[in-house]
Amino acid sequence: MKQLLPGNVIEDLELEVFDVYGNHVKQDTEMLLDMVGFCYQHKTKRIQVDNRGCIDLSGLLKVSTGYAETVSLSVLSNEKTVFSEESQTEKMMIRVATEIPEKCFTGSQLENVVFEIVKSDGVIDETVNDNEKGDMSHALVLKSDSTDLDDSVKYSFRHG
């Protein structure tokens, strides 16, 4: 559960379940999932152990929280926790990529200001991109607190 990104589905996650003696739990034993920051892709949070003594969650958990948020997954049997894991979604940062003048006079316009979305490892996240439809799914919104008018401005990101 590393490098979790909001909206991504965890493609490969299988839990092997053992009893107190180290034997695989019987097939069809019912378990309950308890999640924070995940959306489960089935109607019920109850899941059964398969014939190999495993719970296969591959493709069933979608990250439903934002960046730098805590997520957790627990598996319970008879109201007792048999597995628990906590992690954090990827941290992202927005930074100004161009130089901004030290003094900006009222009414002046800043031109050619570029912002970048940077991952925790310092690399620009080029997957942050408005889509071809132009609905600006990834956008920077600038708002002014100085007026009661809605004078916000949206800027779309292009490859981070």
C-alpha atoms as a printed R data frame, in Angstrom:
    type eleno elety resid chain resno       x       y       z
1   ATOM     1    CA   MET     A     1   0.000   0.000   0.000
2   ATOM     2    CA   LYS     A     2   2.646   2.470  -1.111
3   ATOM     3    CA   GLN     A     3   2.370   5.299  -3.637
4   ATOM     4    CA   LEU     A     4  -1.406   5.404  -3.400
5   ATOM     5    CA   LEU     A     5  -2.962   8.010  -5.656
6   ATOM     6    CA   PRO     A     6  -6.480   9.408  -5.245
7   ATOM     7    CA   GLY     A     7  -8.877   7.715  -7.654
8   ATOM     8    CA   ASN     A     8  -6.589   4.760  -8.414
9   ATOM     9    CA   VAL     A     9  -7.728   1.161  -8.061
10  ATOM    10    CA   ILE     A    10  -5.383  -1.244  -6.247
11  ATOM    11    CA   GLU     A    11  -4.796  -3.825  -8.945
12  ATOM    12    CA   ASP     A    12  -2.919  -6.497  -6.985
13  ATOM    13    CA   LEU     A    13  -3.838  -7.243  -3.362
14  ATOM    14    CA   GLU     A    14  -4.253 -10.711  -1.933
15  ATOM    15    CA   LEU     A    15  -4.304 -11.594   1.758
16  ATOM    16    CA   GLU     A    16  -3.438 -15.080   2.973
17  ATOM    17    CA   VAL     A    17  -5.486 -15.957   6.078
18  ATOM    18    CA   PHE     A    18  -4.271 -18.313   8.817
19  ATOM    19    CA   ASP     A    19  -5.869 -19.533  12.047
20  ATOM    20    CA   VAL     A    20  -4.148 -19.367  15.447
21  ATOM    21    CA   TYR     A    21  -2.337 -22.654  14.678
22  ATOM    22    CA   GLY     A    22  -0.850 -21.410  11.411
23  ATOM    23    CA   ASN     A    23  -3.240 -23.343   9.154
24  ATOM    24    CA   HIS     A    24  -5.120 -21.744   6.287
25  ATOM    25    CA   VAL     A    25  -8.615 -20.666   7.235
26  ATOM    26    CA   LYS     A    26 -11.353 -22.856   5.708
27  ATOM    27    CA   GLN     A    27 -12.883 -21.978   2.369
28  ATOM    28    CA   ASP     A    28 -16.042 -19.816   2.543
29  ATOM    29    CA   THR     A    29 -15.159 -18.454   5.989
30  ATOM    30    CA   GLU     A    30 -16.760 -15.018   6.037
31  ATOM    31    CA   MET     A    31 -14.687 -11.930   6.841
32  ATOM    32    CA   LEU     A    32 -15.660  -8.283   7.162
33  ATOM    33    CA   LEU     A    33 -13.733  -5.373   5.634
34  ATOM    34    CA   ASP     A    34 -13.343  -2.097   7.496
35  ATOM    35    CA   MET     A    35 -11.882   0.712   5.388
36  ATOM    36    CA   VAL     A    36 -11.036   4.382   5.671
37  ATOM    37    CA   GLY     A    37 -10.131   6.241   2.473
38  ATOM    38    CA   PHE     A    38 -11.137   3.380   0.186
39  ATOM    39    CA   CYS     A    39 -14.258   2.648  -1.821
40  ATOM    40    CA   TYR     A    40 -15.072  -1.055  -2.102
41  ATOM    41    CA   GLN     A    41 -16.319  -2.046  -5.569
42  ATOM    42    CA   HIS     A    42 -18.962  -4.495  -4.258
43  ATOM    43    CA   LYS     A    43 -22.325  -3.927  -2.559
44  ATOM    44    CA   THR     A    44 -21.327  -5.598   0.705
45  ATOM    45    CA   LYS     A    45 -18.159  -5.366   2.776
46  ATOM    46    CA   ARG     A    46 -18.401  -9.059   3.622
47  ATOM    47    CA   ILE     A    47 -15.957 -11.284   1.761
48  ATOM    48    CA   GLN     A    48 -15.208 -15.001   1.830
49  ATOM    49    CA   VAL     A    49 -11.946 -16.899   1.989
50  ATOM    50    CA   ASP     A    50 -11.238 -18.805  -1.237
51  ATOM    51    CA   ASN     A    51 -10.152 -22.450  -1.642
52  ATOM    52    CA   ARG     A    52  -6.483 -21.438  -1.191
53  ATOM    53    CA   GLY     A    53  -7.099 -19.741   2.165
54  ATOM    54    CA   CYS     A    54  -6.854 -16.278   0.633
55  ATOM    55    CA   ILE     A    55  -8.916 -13.151   0.257
56  ATOM    56    CA   ASP     A    56  -8.359 -11.626  -3.173
57  ATOM    57    CA   LEU     A    57  -9.032  -7.884  -3.170
58  ATOM    58    CA   SER     A    58  -7.315  -7.234  -6.510
59  ATOM    59    CA   GLY     A    59  -9.180  -4.577  -8.469
60  ATOM    60    CA   LEU     A    60 -11.803  -4.122  -5.727
61  ATOM    61    CA   LEU     A    61 -10.418  -1.204  -3.705
62  ATOM    62    CA   LYS     A    62 -10.387   2.335  -5.064
63  ATOM    63    CA   VAL     A    63  -8.622   5.162  -3.226
64  ATOM    64    CA   SER     A    64 -11.386   7.612  -2.330
65  ATOM    65    CA   THR     A    65  -9.496  10.231  -0.340
66  ATOM    66    CA   GLY     A    66  -7.221  13.081  -1.394
67  ATOM    67    CA   TYR     A    67  -3.476  13.584  -1.445
68  ATOM    68    CA   ALA     A    68  -1.461  13.280   1.802
69  ATOM    69    CA   GLU     A    69  -4.397  11.607   3.576
70  ATOM    70    CA   THR     A    70  -4.351   8.523   5.785
71  ATOM    71    CA   VAL     A    71  -6.005   5.354   4.504
72  ATOM    72    CA   SER     A    72  -6.519   2.091   6.354
73  ATOM    73    CA   LEU     A    73  -7.758  -1.399   5.657
74  ATOM    74    CA   SER     A    74  -8.748  -3.939   8.298
75  ATOM    75    CA   VAL     A    75 -10.131  -7.455   8.009
76  ATOM    76    CA   LEU     A    76 -12.284  -8.743  10.847
77  ATOM    77    CA   SER     A    77 -13.457 -12.220  11.768
78  ATOM    78    CA   ASN     A    78 -16.007 -12.656  14.540
79  ATOM    79    CA   GLU     A    79 -15.533  -8.972  15.401
80  ATOM    80    CA   LYS     A    80 -11.780  -9.477  15.978
81  ATOM    81    CA   THR     A    81  -9.205  -7.790  13.761
82  ATOM    82    CA   VAL     A    82  -7.096 -10.361  11.900
83  ATOM    83    CA   PHE     A    83  -5.332  -7.891   9.607
84  ATOM    84    CA   SER     A    84  -4.805  -4.150   9.731
85  ATOM    85    CA   GLU     A    85  -2.706  -1.862   7.552
86  ATOM    86    CA   GLU     A    86  -2.470   1.909   7.533
87  ATOM    87    CA   SER     A    87  -0.790   4.014   4.884
88  ATOM    88    CA   GLN     A    88  -0.811   7.481   3.378
89  ATOM    89    CA   THR     A    89  -1.665   8.657  -0.098
90  ATOM    90    CA   GLU     A    90   1.026  10.314  -2.173
91  ATOM    91    CA   LYS     A    91   2.066  13.795  -1.113
92  ATOM    92    CA   MET     A    92   1.952  16.416  -3.834
93  ATOM    93    CA   MET     A    93   3.086  20.011  -3.874
94  ATOM    94    CA   ILE     A    94   2.401  22.951  -6.129
95  ATOM    95    CA   ARG     A    95   5.274  25.325  -6.788
96  ATOM    96    CA   VAL     A    96   5.949  28.346  -8.953
97  ATOM    97    CA   ALA     A    97   8.332  27.409 -11.771
98  ATOM    98    CA   THR     A    98   8.980  30.952 -12.986
99  ATOM    99    CA   GLU     A    99  10.362  33.961 -11.198
100 ATOM   100    CA   ILE     A   100   7.798  36.343  -9.711
101 ATOM   101    CA   PRO     A   101   8.742  40.012  -9.170
102 ATOM   102    CA   GLU     A   102   9.315  41.030  -5.556
103 ATOM   103    CA   LYS     A   103   6.948  43.994  -5.914
104 ATOM   104    CA   CYS     A   104   3.668  43.887  -7.756
105 ATOM   105    CA   PHE     A   105   1.678  47.107  -7.982
106 ATOM   106    CA   THR     A   106  -2.086  47.182  -7.617
107 ATOM   107    CA   GLY     A   107  -3.736  46.683 -10.973
108 ATOM   108    CA   SER     A   108  -0.627  45.300 -12.641
109 ATOM   109    CA   GLN     A   109  -0.800  42.001 -14.482
110 ATOM   110    CA   LEU     A   110   1.549  39.094 -14.022
111 ATOM   111    CA   GLU     A   111   2.366  37.325 -17.241
112 ATOM   112    CA   ASN     A   112   3.933  33.971 -18.045
113 ATOM   113    CA   VAL     A   113   3.646  32.585 -14.514
114 ATOM   114    CA   VAL     A   114   4.025  28.795 -14.548
115 ATOM   115    CA   PHE     A   115   3.038  26.431 -11.728
116 ATOM   116    CA   GLU     A   116   4.156  22.800 -11.427
117 ATOM   117    CA   ILE     A   117   2.679  19.820  -9.603
118 ATOM   118    CA   VAL     A   118   5.544  17.988  -7.918
119 ATOM   119    CA   LYS     A   119   5.504  14.498  -6.379
120 ATOM   120    CA   SER     A   120   7.142  13.763  -3.035
121 ATOM   121    CA   ASP     A   121  10.301  12.593  -4.833
122 ATOM   122    CA   GLY     A   122  10.695  16.034  -6.485
123 ATOM   123    CA   VAL     A   123   9.665  14.918  -9.992
124 ATOM   124    CA   ILE     A   124   6.977  16.838 -11.905
125 ATOM   125    CA   ASP     A   125   3.820  14.756 -12.162
126 ATOM   126    CA   GLU     A   126   3.114  14.870 -15.887
127 ATOM   127    CA   THR     A   127  -0.067  12.817 -15.442
128 ATOM   128    CA   VAL     A   128  -1.776  15.914 -14.043
129 ATOM   129    CA   ASN     A   129  -3.224  17.190 -17.278
130 ATOM   130    CA   ASP     A   130  -6.525  18.650 -18.415
131 ATOM   131    CA   ASN     A   131  -8.177  16.245 -20.791
132 ATOM   132    CA   GLU     A   132  -8.916  16.679 -24.466
133 ATOM   133    CA   LYS     A   133 -12.569  17.595 -23.784
134 ATOM   134    CA   GLY     A   134 -11.438  20.816 -22.153
135 ATOM   135    CA   ASP     A   135 -13.378  20.378 -18.905
136 ATOM   136    CA   MET     A   136 -10.248  21.204 -16.873
137 ATOM   137    CA   SER     A   137 -10.390  18.243 -14.498
138 ATOM   138    CA   HIS     A   138  -6.987  19.333 -13.159
139 ATOM   139    CA   ALA     A   139  -6.985  23.070 -12.650
140 ATOM   140    CA   LEU     A   140  -5.503  25.774 -10.478
141 ATOM   141    CA   VAL     A   141  -8.178  28.163  -9.236
142 ATOM   142    CA   LEU     A   142  -7.131  31.618  -8.030
143 ATOM   143    CA   LYS     A   143  -9.609  33.570  -5.935
144 ATOM   144    CA   SER     A   144  -9.508  37.032  -4.437
145 ATOM   145    CA   ASP     A   145 -10.566  37.673  -0.843
146 ATOM   146    CA   SER     A   146 -10.712  41.422  -1.425
147 ATOM   147    CA   THR     A   147 -14.136  41.525  -3.126
148 ATOM   148    CA   ASP     A   148 -17.541  39.904  -2.720
149 ATOM   149    CA   LEU     A   149 -17.667  39.160  -6.441
150 ATOM   150    CA   ASP     A   150 -16.828  35.759  -7.820
151 ATOM   151    CA   ASP     A   151 -13.664  36.818  -9.610
152 ATOM   152    CA   SER     A   152 -11.956  33.436  -9.560
153 ATOM   153    CA   VAL     A   153  -9.786  32.442 -12.485
154 ATOM   154    CA   LYS     A   154  -9.060  28.854 -13.601
155 ATOM   155    CA   TYR     A   155  -5.885  27.676 -15.245
156 ATOM   156    CA   SER     A   156  -5.574  24.169 -16.614
157 ATOM   157    CA   PHE     A   157  -2.470  22.046 -16.152
158 ATOM   158    CA   ARG     A   158  -0.616  20.641 -19.131
159 ATOM   159    CA   HIS     A   159   1.573  17.666 -18.302
160 ATOM   160    CA   GLY     A   160   2.152  18.739 -14.728
